Amino acid sequence: MDVIITGGTSFIGLAVTETLLERGCRIWTAVRPGSPNREKLPKHENLRPLDLSLEDMERLPEAARAAGLSEKSRPVFLHMAWDGVGSAGRSDRAVQEKNIRCSLMAVEAAAALGCGRFVFSGSQAEYGICRENTAEDHPCSPVSEYGKAKLEFGRQAEALCRKLAMDYVHARIFSVYGPGDHPWSLVNSCLRTFAAGGHMELGECTQKWNFLYIEDMAAAMAALARQQNLPGGIYNVAGEDTRVLREFVEEMFEICGRKGTYAYGKRPPNAEGPASLLPDIGKIERLTGWRPAVPFQEGIRRTLEFVKERG
């Protein structure tokens, strides 16, 4: 199967790329010119990087054809490029509106390439502040500009894909962790601090939370891309282990040998506010056969090894 990827050098993009290569896919991935993450891409005969930024999506069909994509191919388009994912960017309306415009150009590029399916990496931020189980039909009331933009793009992209005769799959990805994640993420911050015997200041951490290991997330995205006759629509991508966030923090503390200290109630909520994560993943499990395979304890041990190796 041929796959076009944007955002392939991101944390989730790299994992999805490696998983698809392992499954025998041929991949053309758009990489921002001069990106320092380009060197992180695996060296593989079936991977062809294209020097294109998110703003260059109009040039993607020509670049992919020039890099060997067959005119007869009917590839899947996997769109994971999205600027402004950090705390400041999530609140920047101009950045998020640009994401929508450029991503709609990606939909047009996918149609020009003859793609049959367009898969988008959405976010739990689209739901907003929830305190109950969240299935795909749950009402969406996003708080951050980031969540609003992901939701709005999904609405426009679904209609555009229908017009262009493509299936539209919207993966609402919940909290992913693992080796290679941003150093400021909660998991990496806790592991790095505890491993060094330092002090970790946290928010209240009383909300329900859900974590998904990076390899499980990549397997879910691969299933959404490759599953034959998959109905279009929204799919929650999350773990099966939902608990109060403090329980996850204290489990990390134990795995780190109870080194260091931590205190709750010292930091304000993030851009999405004090939301709970209570995802229902029955739909993706039922329609693809995918299920999370890596328990939190095992995922944390793997991530801790990575953190220690990197110092």
Secondary structure, DSSP 8 states (H G I E B T S, - for coil): -EEEEESTTSHHHHHHHHHHHHTT-EEEEEE-TT-GGGGGS---TTEEEEE--GGGGGGHHHHHHHTT--TT---EEEE---S--SHHHHT-HHHHHHHHHHHHHHHHHHHHTT-SEEEEEEEGGGTBSB-S-B-TTS--B--SHHHHHHHHHHHHHHHHHHHTT-EEEEEEE-EEE-TTS-TTSHHHHHHHHHHTT-EEE-----SEEEEEEHHHHHHHHHHHHH-TT---EEEEE--S-EEEHHHHHHHHHHHTTS-SEEESS-S---TT-S-B--B--HHHHHHH-----S-HHHHHHHHHHHHHHH-
